[in-house]
Amino acid sequence: MALRLDGRHLSRRGIGVKVFPHPLEVSGGGTAAAALDIPALIDSHPVSSFQKWILLLVGCAVVMDGFDVQAMGFVAPAIVRAWGIDKAALGPVFGAGLFGMLVGSLVLSTWADRIGRRPVLLGATVFFALCMLATTFTHTLTELLVMRFVTGIGLGGIMANASALASEYSPQRRRVTLMMWVSCGFTGGAVLGGLVSAVLIPWGGWQAVFIFGGIVPLVIAALMWRYMPESMQFLVLRGRKLDRVHGWLGRIAPEMRIGPDTRYVVHEAKQDGAPVVELFRAGRGPATLLLWGINFMNLLNLFFLANWLPTIATSAGYSGGTAVLVGTLLQVGGVVGTVAMGPLIDRIGFYRVLVPIFAVAVVSIAVIGQPALPLALLLAVVTVSGFCVVGAQPALIALASSVYPTTVRATGMGWSLGIGRAGSIVGPVLAGWLIGLHWSNSALFFAAAVPALLSCVMVLCMGRLKFTGATMRPGEMA
């Protein structure tokens, strides 16, 4: 039976669904059960207050993810003063946090495809919140390093699962926009961290920042436990808690009347194999490797720019205030890029947006290091670089969501981010090594343009192959 809703003909990834102006009527008689297409139902309705509440909850989790990831950077000067240590001694502590996030992304994403997005997202939020609170009791560098690694594991489980839930509760026509806006919370959290730290550190020391970063996620976790549902597609594929699916669908389409024999449809096959292996099956292998490569190169670039731009600006003769402004504009450009790219991708597709975006990034990054660059032009090209590199990262998360089916979506997104986070570790270290070799600023930024060029080429390859969804059919995602 077709889903009858509102008088339009809906086409979803090649699946035609006839819809009519009356609510779905399902009778208990007959031999065939009514088939209710969940993705088509979501696609055919406006975004309900129920869905907006879900997006708000997962968005808040992402904000605190960004806050807690950046917290160490904000408290580092205070710890250096309080403990009387050299600032270089904190380098391994920063690396430990990033390495923990890498581990968390790889491990927790596979759990989410086995037991559900909700329990993993909820558990990861509680875990990293408690770790943030425990960090206030550290007194040595070794203790701090261990706590940042352990905290990073929890943080690594946030982005992929939050994005997966946002994807599975968003209509196709606005999916990328909504996912990217949720992901934008990470940068917003980093900005919030700077503001909160400026207020709390003078009042309560560096520990106050970690207390704030622990208490707020616990409040968010309590709200998620009470109000956040599981992915309906996940539950249908697992054949679990279908009565709850019925209730959630009623909040998205309250006009519906569903009978006891209704059969839910998601147009995907259940997969019981190892989730990571499934990333390479059904023709998904090339897309998986390309996604890993693009995320690695883009996060290498992102963290190289974020970590070294202020320092390089200072060495080029700019004042400390100007150096801070340079670093801030990179993030501002990223926020603008994220907000702007989402609707554009929903309208014309990932590849038509990302290929020129990365091409522009190649030029803008190379220009940053040119000698005797006027300050206004420097600020402009840094902002453009942020627009392209920082702004594109949420788009890559959304791209991974569109490549993988429900059964391995969290794994695919988590592993893409996990491999990418290896780049976030390599980027700053590689830059420091090149600076130690006395490379000029011009040479440094020419080198930094190379990962953007490789990202452009790999996105172009994905666009030519046009991967999509569970069956990896060509031609539907350009």
N, C-alpha and C positions, 0 to 999 in steps of 0.2 A: 504494500500500500504506500502511496506517496504521502509525503508530509504536507498537510493542507494548512496554510497560514494566512497569506495576505494578497493573493492576486498577482504575484510576479513569478516569472520563471527564473529560478536560481541555478546558476551553473557553478559548481565547485570542483575545480581540478578535473574538469571533463565529465562530472557526474551531474546529469540533469535532474532537477527536482521540481515537479509541478506543485505550485502553491495556489490556493484559492482563498476567497475572502472570509471563510468561516473557520472557527476553531476546529482542531482535529477531533473527530469523533471516532472512538474505538469501541467496537462491540465485543462482547465476550463470546459470541457464537462464531461458527465457521471453523474451517480447518487451518486457515493461515492467520498468523499473528500480525498485527500492525507493526510496520517498521518505522521507527522514528530516528531520523538522521540528525544526530546531535550537532556536528559541525555545521550542517546546513541550517539548523534551527538558530544557532548563534549568529550565523552570517545574515540571516533574514530579518533579525530584530535590531532595533536600536540598542546601544549599550545601556543596560539597566543600572539602577542604583546599586544593585547587588554586585554586578561586575565591577563598577567603579570602586566599591568598597574593597573588593579583592585586590584591585590594582593599587589602591592606596596602602593597604596593609603590606603587600610585598614591596611596594616602593619605599615605605618607611624602613623596612629591613635592609634594603639596599643603601639607603641614606646612612644608616648606622654602620653598615659594612664599609662605606667610604670613610666615615668618621674614624672608625677604629683602625683601618689600614694606615691612615695618615697620622694617627695620634702620636706615634713614636717620633715622627719628624717635628711635631710641634713641641713636644716635651723635651727633646734632646738637649737643647741649651740649658734648660733648668736642671736636668740630671747631671750634665757636665759640671755645673757649678756646685750642686749639692754633694756630689760624690768626689769632686776634685780629680777628675780623670781627663785624659786627652780626648778631644772630639773624634779623632780617628778610631778610637777604641770601640765606638758604637757601630762601625761599619758592619762587623759580623752580626750584630743585633738586627740591623735593617735587613740583611740578607736572610737571616733565620725566619723572619716574618714572611718574606716572599716565598721562601722554600716551603714553609708550612702551608701557605695558600696553594702552592702547586700540588702538594700531596693531597690536601683537602679536595681540590677540584677533581683530581683523578679518582679518588676513592669514593667520596660521598655522592658523586654524580651517578655511579653505577648502583649504589644502594637505592637511589631515588627511583630508578627504573625497575627495581625489584620490590620495594615496599611502599613506594609512593612519594610524591613531591612534598606533601604536607608534613609527614613525620620527620623527614630529613631536614627540611627548611626550619621547622620548629625546633628540632633538636640542635641543629647547628647554631641557631640564634641564642638559645639558652646556654650552650656550651661556650661560645666565644664571649658572651656577657659575663659568665662566671670567671672565665680566664682573665678578662679585663679587671675584674674586682680583685682577683688573686694577685695580679701584677703589682698592686699597691704594697704588697708585703715583701717585695724583692729588695735585697740590699747589696747584691753583688752583680757584676756583669754576667757571670755564668747563669745565675738565677734569672736575670732579665732575658738573656738569650733563649733559655729553655722556654720561658713563658711566652715569648713572642712567637717561637716556632709552634707551640701548642695552640696558641690563640689563632695563628694563621690557618691551622687545619680547619677550625670551625668557620673562619671567614671564607675559606675556599669553597664551602658548601652553599653559600648564599646566592651568588649571582646567577649561576646556571639554573637552580631550582626556582628562584623568583621569576626569571625570564621564561622558563618553561610554563609555569602556572599562568603568567600574563599572556603568553601565546595561546594557551588552550582555553582561555576565557575571553579572547578577543575575536571580533569578527574579521574575516579575511580582508575586507576593504580598508580596515584601520589597524591591522595587526602590527605592522612594522612601526607605525607611529607610536602606538601605545607601548610596545615593548621598548622602544628607544627612549621614550619619556621616563619609563620606569628605570631603565639603566642609567639615565642621566642623574638619578638620585645619588649615584656613587660620587660623581664630581661635586654635587651639591653637598654631600656629606663631608667631603674634604674641605670645602669652603666653610661649612658650619664648624668644622674642627678648629680652623684658624680663629674664628670669632669667639668660640667658647673658650679656647685655650687662653686667648688674650685676657679674658675676664677671670677665669678660674685660677690660673697659675699664680698671679699676684695675691689672690685671696687664700687659696688652700694648697699651694705647691703643685708639683707635677702630678701627685697622686690624685688630685681632684679631677683631672681630666679623665683618668682611667675609671674613677668612681662614676662620673657622668656617663662614660662610654659603656659601663656595665649595667647601671640601673635602667637607663632608657630602653636598651634592647630587651630587658626582662619585662618591661611594661608592654612593649610591642609583641613579645612572645605570648604574653597572657591574652592579648587581644586576638592574636592569630589562633591560639588554642580554642578560644570561644567562638570566633566568627569565621575563620578561614576554611573553605571546603577543600576537599581533594580534587584533583583533575577528574572530571567526569569521563573523559575518554580513557584514562588509565583504569578507572574502576570497571567500566564496561568491558574492556579487553581482559581484565582479570576476573570478571564475573562476580564482583564483590560489592556489597552495600548498595544494591540497585535501588532500594527504597529511598536512600539519601539522594541519589541521582534524580529520582522523581521529584523530590522536594526542591532541589536546586533549579531544575528546569522550570518548575512552577514560578520561581522568582525571576527568571529571565523572560518567560512567556506566560504570564498569569492567565491569559485567556484559554490556555490549553486544558483539555480534559482527557486524561490518560486512563485507559482501562487496565485491568490486571494482566492481560495477555500482550501488552505492548512489548515489542522487541526493539532494543536500542541498537543503532548502527553507527559505526565510526569509520567504515571502509578501510580497515587495516586488519592484518592477520596477527594473532597473538604469537609472540616469539618467546621461547623459554631458554634459549641458549645464552652463552656468556655475552653480556651487553657489548663489551669492547669488540669482540669478534664480529658482532652484527654490524659494526660500523663499516666493515669491509665486505659485507655480503650484499646481494641484490644490486650489484653495480655501484655501490657507494664508496668503494675503495679510493678511486681518484679524487672524489669530492672531499673525502676525509683527509687525505694527505695534503690537498691544496688548502683546506681550511686550517690545518695545523700550521702550514708554512706561512699563510697570511697573518694569522694571529701571532706567531712567533716574531715575524718581521715588524708588525705594527706595534706590538708592545715593547719590543726592543727599542724602536724609535721613540715611543711615547715616554718611556722611563729615562732614556738618554736625555731627551729634551727637558723633562720635568726636573731631573736631578742636577743637570749641569748648566742649564741656560743662565741662571743667576750668577753662578761662579764664573762662567766664561764672560758674561757681560761685565762683571767687576774687573776681570783681568784685562778687558779691552779698554778700560779707563772710565767706565760709567760709574756713577755714584751708587752707594748701597741702595738708596731708595729707588733709583732707576732699575737696578738689577731685580729688586723685588717686583716692580711693576712688570718687567719683562716676563718673569715666571707666572705672575697672575694672569696676564693677557693670554698666555698659552691655554690656561684652563677656561678663561672666559670664551675664547674662540671655540673651545671644545663644546661648551654648553650650547652656544649658538648653533654650531654645526649639528649637534645631536637633534635639537629641536627642529632645525630646518630640513635635515635630510629625511626624517621619518615620513612626513607627508609626500615628499618627492619620490621616495622609493615606492610607497604604496601606489603612486600614480603611474610611474614609468618603469619600475623594476630596479632590482639591486645593481645589476651590472652597468646599466646606462648611467647610474649615479656614481658608483664606486670607482669605475675605471678613470673617468676624468678627475675625480677627487684625488686619487693617488697620484695622477699625473701632475696636478697642480702642487701637491705636496713635495714632489721631487724638486720642482723649481723653487718653491718658497723656502724649503730647508737649505738648499744650496746657497740662496741669496743671503741668509742670516749671517754667514761667516765672512761675507765680503768686507774688506778693509774700508775704513772711512765712510761707512754707511751712515747717512743722516738718521738721527734718532727717530724721527717720525716714520721713515721707511722701515727701520728696524722693528718698531712696534707693530707696524702694519703686517710685515711678513711673518712675525711671530704669531700674531693673531690668526692669520691665514693658515699657518702650519698647525695651530691648535684646532682650527675649524676642520681641517682635513684629517689629521692624525688622531687627536683625542676624540673628535666628533665621529669618526668612522668606527671606533671600537664598538660602541653599542650596535651599529649596523652589522658588524661581523657576528655579534651574538645572535641577532635576529636572523641573519643568513643561515647560521648553523641550525636554528630552530626550523627553518623552512626546508632544509635538506633532509632532516631525519624524521621518521615516523614517531608516534607517541611512545612506542615500546622502547625506543632507545634515544629519545630526544634529550633527556637530561644527561645521559652518558655522552652523547655526541657534543652537546654544548659544553659540558664540564671538561671533557678531554681537549676540546679546542682551546678553552681558556687555560687549562693546565699546561699544555704545550706552549701556549703563548706566554704564560708566566715564567717559563724558562727563559724566554727572550727578555722579560722584565728584569731578570737577574743578570743576564749576559750584557745587556745594553750599558748600564752604568759602569760595570767592571771594565768592559772593553773601552769605553770612553776614557776612564781613568788611566788605563794602560797607554792609550794613544797620547793623552796629555803628558804622561810621564816620559814619552818618547819625544816630547817637545814639538808635536805637530802644531802647525799654525791653525788659527781659528778657521781660516778658509778651507784648509785641508780637512779639518774635523767635520765641518758641515757638508762638504762634498761627500765624505765617507758616510755621513748620516743620511744623505739623500739616496744612497744605494738600496737600503731596505725598503724605502718607499717605492723605488722603481721596481724591485722584485715583487712587492705587494701588488702593484699595478699589473704586472705581467701575469701573476697567478690569478688575480680576479678576472682578467681577460680570458684566461684559459677556462675558468669555471663558467664564464659567460658563453664561451663557444660550445661547451659541453652541455650547458643548460640543465643542471641537475635539479630534480624536484622530488620531494616526498619519499614515500615508502617504496615505490616501484622504480624510481630514478628514470622516468621517461624523459626524453629530450623535448625541448621546445616550449615549456610552459613557464619559465621563470626569467626570461631575458628582460 
